[in-house]
Amino acid sequence: MAMTGTAPWRSPLRAPPPTPSRGYNSRPRGLVPAQCRPWPRPSLSSAAVACPRSEEMARLERGSLVVGGRELLERAPPSVALRRPAVVASPGGAAFLGATAPAPSSRHVFSLGTLASGWKWLSLFRFKIWWMIPTVGEDAAGVPAETQMLLLESRSEAGAALYALMLPVLDGGFRASLQGSPENELQFCFESGRFILDLLDSEVFELKRTANFGISVGISEEYSGGLFLGDPEVQTLEAVDAVFINSGDNPFKLMKESIKMLSKIKGTFSHIEDKEIPANLDWFGWCTWDAFYKSVNPVGIEEGLKSLCEGGAPPRFLIIDDGWQETVNGFKEVDEAFIEQTVFAERLIDLTENDKFRGETCKNLGDHVKKIKEHYGVKYVYIWHALHGYWGGVLTTPDAMKKYNPQLVYPVQSPGNVANLRDIAMDSLEKFGVGIIDPAMIYDFYNDQHSYLSSVGVDGVKVDVQNVMETLGKGFGGRVALTQKYQQALEESIARNFKGNNLICCMSHNTDSIFSSLKSAVARASEDFMPQEPTMQTLHIATVAFNSLLLGEIFIPDWDMFHSKHESAEFHGAARALSGGGVYVSVLKKLVLPDGLILRAKHAGRPTRDCLFNDPVMDGKSLLKIWNLNKFSGVIGVFNCQGAGNWTYPVKENAHVPTTVCITGDLSPSDVELLEEISGDDWNGETAVFAFNSCSLSRLQKHQTMDVSLSTMTCEIYTIALIKVFGGFVQFAPFGLVNMYNSGGALENVTSTGDCSEITIQIQCRGPGRFGAYSATRPEICSVDEHEVEFKHTDDGFLAFDLSHGSSQDNLRNIEILYRAS
């Protein structure tokens, strides 16, 4: 059998210490042998930390943590300490929390004390190993294991809001996460590597052979007493810079400034503004996964491209997903009852394409890529692979793989992961093992694969299954060191072999990966779109929006594909228009221009400030509002996600029964953050608000509100255009293409010429489509590309006319609207 026919690089269960030949020429910071002294770092005695007593400065005194002048934590143990970073100026009072243990270990759980009264929180936590979801609460006991972001809000008696941000981060070779305890304490877990039960190796192996490795002790804290053992080569007794804290009065500004500050302090990742953004994001794309799953083939790809082109939305970006590689399932001799469980244990045996892409239809992968680019106008072709080759890694015996010195190992998850939801893929990998490439050879592996793909015309890659690295750290310097080794090699290979930073990261929602992404600029924001699960559609929209609070500061979040003919297509399509990311198959004509261009907003779409601490899926009363910006307008999508699903992921025995709930909420132009980025000094705060579905127009001051009523699984998108006065007598605000979800995304420039007697407003707008604007005065003439056009102007100020197909390559139309003073 393949799983036993491996080179004896090292035992799957017990390994020697890492050697220089495995690529670890120097020990990562903070990693010490079990019997060595603690890190030679500053004392963590809280009494020794002298922090300024300014209202803005975080301080820890007599067990009380105060941020922004308000108590956040009380009864913190004496072992907890606060350290202010000296490297970077931190005007908001940023600091790190750490703690000291009585003895070295590879996994510590430290108490930070109890949460002070008056705070409510939003947690982004990993509900399974690959993905985060949000949850909200008020007591520390409710903070889930594997919380990777905790945003808190406290309001004064006068109603002034203070926001506190807690980010568990990477510290040397260790990774932190937050969690609550039954005693209502907020804790942070600090761990370095892979954990095994305190049993003989033979007993562990026997447990692995049992169905699903079904061990549930991870949900308790018993491991701190010795039940779980970590990598003996990666231990410490101190956590110094484990939990980053900061505070401010604007949660979005707080998040951005904190991530920028952290990136400079840690040096292991970069803020999204410091990364190269792949050009394909501005073009409509198609991913083959939901159409074919692993049965993808050249004929099917061509038929799909032809259908989309004939439908008026030609894809300019294609992802050939799982199913193109040469893999093998070496478990055919296993008892029939186990064969189904081997699906994720298949392994890679070669770097080239499989037989489906060689034959009569196409000679090889290169022939296929060339054909679809020439015949269907595809600009960018990406191809899928797993971070470690394939789901089950690589087969260790073929000559094509032996050069990378692979070894069969058995992943084991951290107790934090199994405390939430187990995953079928990990159950399979824990049972059948992973063929992992020697970390010292991983760059060679990526470079060989990517140079081949580039040579046949492939433009980039989607890299999946990334979080599996955290379960394989034993013997390689721990989970953080192994992840960073792979991530660095991946990014170096991308830079060498592909133009434009063409990489999509997927199944990568652990902070090991997030905070190790120096160049990676695009990452999936949630679990897959699941067309067969009707109760998961609202969860998907809520998840991607909330996850983008964190992910959107480091990546362009990818909100995933969906089906254009699905019953929830309008719901998903409207959300994608707000995402700020790529679009893969959609309600096409409302998102994609005929040339394949999409109207992408400036930032990651995120929940509005008044939605951050509400449950938009299950509280029965809250609407979800998502905001974004364009060059000249804001955009808000309002979604009713109530009644259609719940946060307990599908369990057949306890299926959710959808109900229809009509909810009324409010909307204000001030829900759009950062309007000052586009407003200029000549804006008096008035806006024109255009509703996409109802085609209604309202005029609101910035802080005014209007009612919004929606039933379950319905939505509305509002373009918030800033009304400005031109020539002293024309009040005008352009919406853009009002037949598109994100109307304002079509506007490229707005200027004017003239005087107080005659004014011409000049607009550059992408087309074709229906152009709309607010105009308090009826214009005399509207022209497009110097040709006068018919227009419609209504009593409420709505001005509209058509933009026909243009002759320019970029379909940028030059609009002039003439007004004369009466």
Residue pairs with C-beta under 8 A, 6 or more apart in sequence:
1 330
1 331
1 333
2 328
2 330
2 331
2 347
2 395
2 397
3 330
3 331
3 345
3 408
3 432
3 433
5 396
5 397
6 396
6 397
6 406
6 407
6 408
6 435
7 396
7 397
7 402
7 405
7 406
7 407
9 405
9 406
9 407
9 438
10 16
10 407
10 475
11 201
12 407
12 408
12 409
12 410
12 433
13 196
13 201
13 204
13 205
13 410
14 201
15 474
15 475
16 475
17 233
17 475
18 24
18 233
18 475
18 476
18 477
21 440
22 438
22 439
22 440
22 476
23 438
23 439
23 440
23 485
24 439
24 476
24 477
24 481
27 477
28 172
28 173
28 477
28 478
28 480
28 481
29 172
29 173
30 39
30 171
30 172
30 173
30 174
30 236
31 172
31 173
31 192
31 233
31 234
31 235
31 236
31 477
31 478
31 481
32 38
32 39
32 104
32 235
32 236
33 232
33 233
33 235
34 104
34 232
34 233
34 235
36 104
38 104
38 236
38 237
38 238
39 172
39 236
39 238
39 240
41 238
41 240
42 48
42 83
42 240
44 79
44 81
44 83
44 98
44 99
44 100
44 238
44 240
45 81
46 60
46 61
46 78
46 80
46 81
46 82
48 81
49 60
49 81
49 82
49 83
49 84
51 57
51 58
51 59
51 60
51 82
51 84
51 95
52 59
53 59
54 93
55 68
55 69
56 68
56 69
56 91
56 92
56 93
56 247
57 84
57 93
58 65
58 66
58 67
58 82
58 84
58 93
58 94
58 95
58 245
58 246
58 247
59 65
59 66
59 82
60 66
60 76
60 80
60 81
60 82
60 97
63 74
63 75
63 76
63 77
63 78
63 113
64 71
64 73
64 74
64 76
65 71
65 72
65 73
65 74
65 76
65 82
65 97
65 112
65 113
65 245
66 72
67 93
67 162
67 164
67 245
67 246
67 247
68 93
68 162
68 164
68 247
68 248
69 162
70 116
70 118
70 154
70 162
71 116
72 115
72 116
72 119
72 152
72 154
72 164
72 245
73 112
73 113
73 114
73 115
73 116
73 186
74 113
74 114
74 115
74 116
75 113
75 114
76 111
76 112
76 113
77 99
77 110
77 111
77 113
79 99
79 100
79 101
79 110
80 97
80 98
80 99
80 110
80 111
80 112
80 113
81 97
81 98
81 99
81 100
82 95
82 96
82 97
82 98
83 95
83 96
83 98
83 240
83 241
84 90
84 94
84 95
84 96
85 94
85 95
85 96
85 241
85 261
85 265
87 264
87 265
88 261
88 264
88 265
90 246
90 261
92 246
92 247
92 248
92 254
92 257
92 258
93 246
93 247
94 244
94 245
94 246
94 258
94 261
95 244
95 245
95 246
96 240
96 241
96 242
96 243
96 244
96 245
97 112
97 188
97 242
97 243
97 245
98 171
98 238
98 239
98 240
98 241
98 242
98 243
99 108
99 110
99 112
99 188
99 190
99 238
99 239
99 242
100 237
100 238
100 239
101 108
101 110
101 237
101 238
102 237
103 237
104 235
104 236
104 237
105 230
105 235
105 236
105 237
106 191
106 192
106 193
106 195
106 229
106 230
106 231
106 232
106 234
106 235
106 478
107 189
107 190
107 191
107 192
107 195
107 223
107 224
107 228
107 230
107 414
107 415
108 189
108 190
108 191
108 224
108 237
108 239
109 179
109 187
109 188
109 189
109 190
109 221
109 224
110 187
110 188
110 189
110 190
110 239
110 242
111 181
111 185
111 186
111 187
112 185
112 186
112 187
112 188
112 243
113 185
113 186
114 140
114 184
114 185
114 186
115 121
115 139
115 140
115 184
115 186
118 154
118 155
119 138
119 152
119 153
119 154
119 164
120 136
120 137
120 138
120 152
120 153
120 154
120 613
121 136
121 137
121 138
121 143
121 150
121 151
121 152
121 153
121 613
122 134
122 135
122 136
122 149
122 150
122 151
122 152
122 546
122 549
122 612
122 613
123 134
123 135
123 136
123 137
123 143
123 144
123 147
123 149
123 150
123 178
124 132
124 133
124 134
124 147
124 148
124 149
124 546
124 547
124 549
124 550
125 132
125 133
125 135
125 143
125 144
125 145
125 146
125 147
125 148
125 420
126 132
126 146
126 148
126 416
126 417
126 420
126 509
126 510
127 133
127 144
127 146
127 420
127 421
127 649
128 417
128 420
128 421
128 422
128 423
129 413
129 417
129 423
129 426
129 467
129 468
129 470
129 471
129 510
130 423
130 465
130 467
130 507
130 508
130 509
130 527
131 507
131 509
131 526
131 527
131 543
132 148
132 509
132 526
132 543
132 547
132 550
133 526
133 527
133 539
133 543
133 546
133 547
133 647
134 542
134 543
134 546
134 547
135 142
135 144
135 615
135 647
136 613
136 614
136 615
137 143
139 180
139 184
140 180
140 181
140 184
140 185
140 186
141 180
141 181
141 182
141 183
141 184
141 185
142 180
143 150
143 178
143 179
143 180
143 186
144 179
144 180
144 420
145 177
145 179
145 189
145 415
145 416
145 419
145 420
146 177
146 179
146 416
146 417
146 419
146 420
147 168
147 177
147 178
147 179
148 167
148 168
148 177
148 178
148 509
148 510
148 511
148 514
148 550
149 165
149 166
149 167
149 549
149 550
150 165
150 166
150 167
150 178
151 163
151 164
151 165
151 166
151 251
151 255
151 549
151 612
152 163
152 164
152 165
152 166
153 161
153 162
153 163
153 164
153 251
153 612
153 613
154 161
154 162
154 164
155 161
155 162
156 162
160 249
161 249
162 247
162 248
162 249
163 247
163 248
163 249
163 250
163 251
163 254
164 245
164 246
164 247
165 244
165 245
165 246
165 247
165 251
165 254
165 255
165 258
166 178
166 243
166 244
166 245
167 243
167 244
167 245
167 258
167 262
168 175
168 176
168 177
168 178
168 188
168 242
168 243
168 244
168 511
169 175
169 176
169 241
169 242
169 243
169 244
169 262
169 266
169 511
169 515
170 176
170 266
170 268
170 480
170 511
170 512
170 515
170 516
171 190
171 239
171 240
171 241
171 242
172 236
172 480
173 192
173 234
173 477
173 478
173 480
173 481
174 190
174 191
174 192
174 234
174 236
174 239
174 242
174 478
174 480
175 190
175 191
175 192
175 470
175 479
175 480
175 510
175 511
175 512
176 188
176 189
176 190
176 239
176 242
176 243
176 511
177 188
177 189
177 416
177 511
178 186
178 187
178 188
178 189
178 243
179 186
179 187
179 188
179 189
179 416
179 419
180 186
180 187
181 187
181 221
188 239
188 242
188 243
189 414
189 416
190 236
190 239
190 242
191 230
191 414
191 416
191 479
192 230
192 231
192 234
192 235
192 236
192 473
192 478
192 479
192 480
193 230
193 231
193 234
193 473
193 474
193 478
193 479
194 230
194 231
194 411
194 412
194 471
194 472
194 473
194 474
194 478
194 479
195 223
195 228
195 229
195 230
195 412
195 413
195 414
195 415
196 204
196 228
196 229
196 412
196 474
197 203
197 204
197 207
197 215
197 217
197 227
197 228
197 229
198 226
198 227
198 228
198 229
199 207
207 213
207 215
208 410
208 430
208 431
209 431
212 422
212 427
212 430
212 431
213 427
213 430
213 431
215 418
216 418
217 223
217 227
217 415
218 228
218 413
218 414
218 415
218 416
218 417
218 418
218 419
219 415
219 418
219 419
223 415
228 415
230 474
231 473
231 474
231 475
231 478
233 475
233 477
233 478
234 473
234 477
234 478
234 481
241 265
244 258
244 262
246 254
246 257
246 258
246 261
247 254
248 254
248 257
250 673
251 549
251 609
251 612
252 606
252 609
252 673
252 674
255 549
255 550
255 553
256 271
256 553
259 271
259 553
259 554
260 271
260 273
260 553
262 269
262 515
263 269
263 270
263 271
263 274
266 515
268 484
268 515
268 516
268 518
269 514
269 515
269 516
269 517
269 518
269 554
270 517
270 518
270 519
270 554
271 553
271 554
272 521
272 552
272 553
272 554
272 555
272 556
275 501
275 519
275 520
275 521
276 500
276 501
276 519
276 521
277 501
277 521
277 556
278 460
278 500
278 501
278 502
278 503
278 521
278 522
279 380
279 500
280 316
280 317
280 379
280 380
280 382
280 459
280 460
280 500
280 502
280 582
281 522
281 556
281 581
281 582
281 600
282 597
282 598
282 600
283 315
283 316
283 317
283 379
283 380
283 596
283 597
283 598
284 313
284 314
284 315
284 316
284 317
284 583
284 584
284 586
284 588
284 591
284 592
284 596
284 597
284 598
285 315
285 316
285 317
285 318
285 319
285 380
285 582
285 583
285 584
285 585
286 304
286 305
286 308
286 315
286 317
286 318
286 319
286 561
286 584
286 585
287 318
287 319
287 321
287 561
287 584
287 585
288 296
288 300
288 301
288 304
288 318
288 319
288 320
288 321
288 323
289 296
289 319
289 321
289 322
289 528
289 561
290 529
290 531
290 561
290 563
290 585
291 300
291 304
292 300
292 321
292 323
293 322
293 323
294 322
294 323
295 323
296 320
296 321
296 322
296 323
296 324
296 356
297 323
297 356
297 357
297 361
298 356
298 357
298 361
298 362
298 368
299 361
301 318
301 320
301 368
301 372
302 371
302 372
302 375
302 376
305 314
305 315
305 318
305 372
305 376
305 378
306 376
308 314
308 315
308 585
308 588
309 315
309 376
309 377
311 588
312 588
312 589
312 594
313 588
313 589
313 592
313 594
313 596
314 376
314 377
314 594
314 595
314 596
315 376
315 378
315 596
316 377
316 378
316 379
316 380
316 596
316 597
317 378
317 379
317 380
317 382
317 582
318 372
318 378
318 380
318 381
318 382
319 382
319 383
319 384
319 462
319 504
319 584
320 381
320 382
320 383
320 384
321 384
321 462
322 384
322 464
323 356
324 353
324 354
324 356
324 357
324 365
324 383
324 384
325 348
325 350
325 353
325 354
325 385
325 390
326 348
326 349
326 350
326 351
326 352
326 353
326 354
327 346
327 347
327 348
327 349
327 354
327 390
328 346
328 347
328 349
328 395
329 342
329 343
329 345
329 346
330 347
330 395
331 338
331 339
331 342
331 345
331 432
332 339
334 342
341 427
341 428
341 431
341 432
342 428
342 432
343 428
344 391
344 392
344 424
344 425
344 428
344 429
345 391
345 392
345 428
345 429
345 431
345 432
345 433
346 390
346 391
346 392
347 389
347 390
347 392
347 393
347 394
347 395
347 435
348 389
348 390
348 393
348 394
348 395
348 401
348 435
349 394
349 395
349 398
349 400
349 401
350 398
350 400
350 401
351 400
351 448
351 449
351 452
352 365
352 452
353 364
353 365
357 364
357 365
357 368
358 364
361 368
362 368
362 371
364 456
365 453
365 456
365 458
366 455
366 456
366 457
369 381
369 456
369 457
369 458
370 457
372 378
372 381
373 379
373 381
373 457
377 596
379 596
380 459
380 460
380 502
381 457
381 458
381 459
381 460
382 458
382 459
382 460
382 461
382 462
382 502
382 504
383 453
383 458
383 460
383 461
383 462
384 461
384 462
384 463
384 464
385 449
385 461
385 462
385 463
385 464
386 393
386 463
386 464
386 465
386 468
387 463
387 464
387 465
387 466
387 468
387 469
387 486
387 490
388 394
388 434
388 435
388 436
388 437
388 465
388 468
388 469
388 486
389 435
389 437
389 445
391 425
391 428
391 429
391 465
392 428
392 429
392 432
392 433
392 434
392 435
393 406
393 433
393 434
393 435
393 436
393 437
394 401
394 404
394 406
394 435
394 436
394 437
395 401
395 406
395 435
396 402
396 406
396 407
396 408
396 435
401 435
403 441
403 444
404 437
404 438
404 441
404 442
404 444
404 445
405 437
405 438
405 440
405 441
406 435
406 436
406 437
406 438
407 435
407 436
407 438
408 433
408 434
408 435
408 436
409 433
409 434
409 436
409 472
410 430
410 433
410 434
411 426
411 429
411 430
411 433
411 434
411 468
411 471
411 472
412 430
412 471
413 426
413 430
413 471
414 470
414 471
421 649
425 465
426 468
426 471
429 468
429 471
434 468
434 472
436 472
437 445
439 476
439 482
439 485
439 486
442 485
442 486
442 489
443 489
443 492
443 493
446 489
446 490
446 492
446 493
447 493
447 496
447 497
449 493
450 461
450 493
450 494
450 496
450 497
450 498
451 496
451 497
453 461
453 497
454 497
454 498
458 498
459 498
459 499
459 500
459 502
460 494
460 498
460 500
460 502
460 503
460 504
461 494
461 498
461 502
461 503
461 504
462 503
462 504
462 506
463 490
463 503
463 504
463 505
463 506
464 506
464 507
465 506
465 507
466 505
466 506
466 507
466 508
466 513
467 507
467 508
467 509
467 510
467 512
467 513
469 479
469 482
469 483
469 486
469 512
469 513
470 479
470 482
470 483
470 510
470 512
471 479
472 479
472 482
473 479
473 480
473 481
473 482
473 483
476 482
476 485
477 485
479 512
480 512
480 516
483 510
483 512
483 513
483 516
484 512
484 516
487 513
487 516
487 517
487 518
487 520
488 516
488 518
490 503
490 520
491 503
491 517
491 518
491 519
491 520
494 501
494 502
494 503
494 519
495 501
495 519
501 519
501 520
501 521
503 519
503 520
503 521
503 522
504 522
504 523
504 524
504 558
505 513
505 517
505 520
505 522
505 523
505 524
505 555
506 523
506 524
506 558
507 524
508 514
508 523
508 524
509 547
514 523
514 550
514 551
514 554
517 523
517 554
517 555
520 555
521 555
521 556
522 555
522 556
522 558
522 581
522 582
523 551
523 554
523 555
523 556
523 557
523 558
524 557
524 558
524 560
525 543
525 544
525 547
525 548
525 551
525 557
525 558
525 559
525 560
525 579
525 581
526 540
526 543
526 544
526 547
526 559
526 560
527 536
527 540
527 543
528 560
529 540
529 560
529 561
529 562
529 563
529 572
530 536
530 540
531 562
531 563
531 566
533 650
534 567
534 568
534 644
534 645
534 658
535 644
535 645
535 646
535 650
535 655
535 656
535 658
536 645
536 649
536 650
537 568
537 571
537 572
537 644
537 645
537 713
538 571
538 616
538 617
538 639
538 641
538 642
538 644
538 645
538 713
539 617
539 641
539 645
539 646
539 647
539 649
540 560
540 572
541 571
541 572
541 575
541 624
541 639
541 641
542 616
542 617
542 624
542 641
544 557
544 559
544 560
544 575
544 579
544 605
545 575
545 605
545 606
545 607
545 624
545 626
546 606
546 607
547 557
548 557
548 579
548 580
548 604
548 605
548 606
549 606
549 607
549 612
551 557
551 604
552 580
552 603
552 604
552 605
552 606
553 604
556 580
556 581
556 582
556 604
557 579
557 580
557 581
557 604
557 605
558 581
558 582
559 575
559 576
559 579
559 581
559 605
560 584
561 584
561 585
562 568
562 569
562 572
562 573
562 576
562 584
562 585
562 586
563 569
563 585
564 573
564 585
564 586
564 587
564 588
566 572
568 713
569 586
569 587
570 587
570 715
571 639
571 713
571 714
571 715
572 586
572 587
573 586
573 587
573 590
573 591
573 741
574 637
574 639
574 692
574 715
574 717
574 741
575 605
575 626
575 637
575 639
575 715
576 583
576 586
576 591
576 741
577 590
577 591
577 599
577 601
577 635
577 637
577 717
577 740
577 741
577 742
577 745
578 601
578 605
578 626
578 627
578 628
578 635
578 636
578 637
578 717
578 741
578 742
579 601
579 604
579 605
579 628
580 600
580 601
580 602
580 603
580 604
580 605
580 628
581 600
581 604
582 598
582 600
583 591
583 592
583 598
583 600
586 592
589 739
590 739
590 740
590 741
591 598
591 599
591 740
591 741
591 742
592 598
593 599
593 740
593 766
593 767
593 768
593 769
593 811
594 768
594 805
594 811
595 811
597 766
597 811
598 745
599 630
599 736
599 737
599 740
599 741
599 742
599 743
599 744
599 745
599 746
599 766
600 742
600 745
601 628
601 629
601 630
601 635
601 742
601 745
602 628
602 629
602 630
602 631
603 628
603 629
603 674
604 628
605 626
605 627
605 628
605 637
606 626
606 627
606 628
607 616
607 624
607 625
607 626
607 627
608 625
608 626
608 627
608 636
608 671
608 672
608 673
609 671
609 673
610 625
610 671
611 622
611 623
611 624
611 625
614 622
615 622
616 622
616 623
616 624
616 639
616 641
616 642
617 641
617 642
617 645
617 646
617 647
618 642
618 646
618 647
619 642
620 642
620 643
620 661
621 642
621 663
622 642
622 663
622 665
623 638
623 639
623 640
623 663
623 665
623 708
623 710
624 638
624 639
624 640
624 641
625 636
625 637
625 638
625 639
625 665
625 667
625 671
626 636
626 637
626 639
627 634
627 635
627 636
627 671
627 672
627 673
628 634
628 635
628 672
628 742
629 635
629 672
629 674
629 675
629 677
629 678
630 678
630 736
630 742
630 744
630 745
630 747
631 678
631 744
631 747
631 748
631 749
632 678
632 721
632 722
632 734
632 744
632 747
632 750
633 678
633 719
633 720
633 721
633 722
633 733
633 734
633 735
633 736
633 743
633 744
633 747
634 669
634 672
634 675
634 678
634 719
634 720
634 744
635 672
635 717
635 718
635 719
635 720
635 742
635 743
635 744
635 745
636 667
636 671
636 672
636 717
636 718
636 720
637 715
637 716
637 717
637 718
638 665
638 667
638 708
638 710
638 715
638 716
638 717
638 718
639 710
639 714
639 715
640 661
640 662
640 663
640 710
640 711
640 712
640 713
640 714
640 715
641 712
641 713
642 661
642 663
642 712
643 658
643 659
643 660
643 661
643 712
644 658
644 712
644 713
645 656
645 658
646 656
648 654
648 656
650 656
658 712
659 712
660 711
660 712
661 711
661 712
662 709
662 710
662 711
662 712
663 709
663 710
663 711
664 707
664 708
664 709
665 707
665 708
665 709
666 705
666 706
666 707
666 708
667 689
667 705
667 706
667 707
667 708
667 718
668 700
668 702
668 703
668 704
668 705
668 706
669 675
669 687
669 689
669 700
669 701
669 702
669 703
669 704
669 720
670 702
670 703
672 720
675 702
675 720
675 722
678 722
679 722
680 724
682 724
682 725
683 722
683 723
683 724
684 723
684 725
685 701
685 702
685 703
686 699
686 700
686 701
686 702
686 722
686 723
686 731
687 699
687 700
687 701
687 702
687 720
687 721
687 722
687 723
687 733
688 697
688 698
688 699
688 721
688 723
688 733
688 735
688 774
688 797
689 697
689 698
689 699
689 700
689 706
689 718
689 719
689 720
689 721
690 696
690 697
690 718
690 719
690 721
690 735
690 738
690 743
690 772
690 774
690 798
691 697
691 698
691 716
691 717
691 718
692 716
692 717
692 718
692 719
692 738
692 741
692 743
693 715
693 716
693 717
694 716
695 738
697 774
697 796
697 797
697 798
698 706
699 723
699 774
699 797
700 706
708 716
710 716
717 741
717 742
719 735
719 736
719 738
719 742
719 743
719 744
721 733
721 734
721 735
721 744
721 773
721 774
722 733
723 731
723 732
723 733
723 774
724 731
724 732
724 733
725 731
725 732
726 732
726 752
726 754
726 759
726 761
726 819
727 752
727 754
727 755
727 756
727 757
727 758
727 759
727 819
727 821
728 756
729 756
729 759
729 777
729 819
729 821
730 759
730 761
730 775
730 776
730 777
730 819
731 774
731 775
731 776
731 777
732 761
732 773
732 774
732 775
732 776
732 817
733 773
733 774
734 744
734 747
734 750
734 763
734 765
734 771
734 772
734 773
734 774
735 743
735 744
735 771
735 772
735 773
735 774
736 742
736 743
736 744
736 745
736 746
736 747
736 765
736 771
736 772
737 743
737 746
737 765
737 766
737 767
737 769
737 770
737 771
737 772
737 803
738 769
738 770
738 771
738 772
738 800
739 769
739 770
740 746
740 769
743 772
746 765
746 766
746 767
746 769
747 763
747 764
747 765
748 764
748 765
748 766
748 812
749 762
749 763
749 764
750 761
750 762
750 763
750 764
751 761
751 762
752 759
752 760
752 761
752 762
753 759
753 760
753 762
754 760
756 821
757 820
757 821
758 818
758 819
758 820
758 821
759 818
759 819
760 816
760 817
760 818
760 819
761 816
761 817
761 819
762 814
762 815
762 816
763 814
763 815
763 816
763 817
764 812
764 813
764 814
764 815
765 771
765 803
765 812
765 813
765 815
766 810
766 811
766 812
766 813
767 803
767 804
767 805
767 806
767 811
767 812
767 813
768 802
768 803
768 804
768 805
768 806
768 811
768 813
769 802
769 803
770 800
770 801
770 802
770 803
771 800
771 801
771 802
771 803
771 815
772 798
772 799
772 800
773 798
773 799
773 800
773 817
774 797
774 798
774 799
775 793
775 797
775 798
775 799
775 817
776 797
777 819
778 793
779 791
779 793
779 799
779 817
779 818
779 819
780 818
780 819
780 820
781 788
781 816
781 817
781 818
782 788
782 789
782 791
782 799
782 801
782 815
782 816
782 817
782 818
783 789
783 815
783 816
783 817
783 818
784 801
784 803
784 804
784 813
784 814
784 815
785 806
785 813
785 814
786 814
786 816
789 801
789 802
790 801
791 799
791 800
791 801
792 798
792 799
792 800
792 801
793 799
793 800
799 817
803 813
803 815
805 811
806 812
806 813
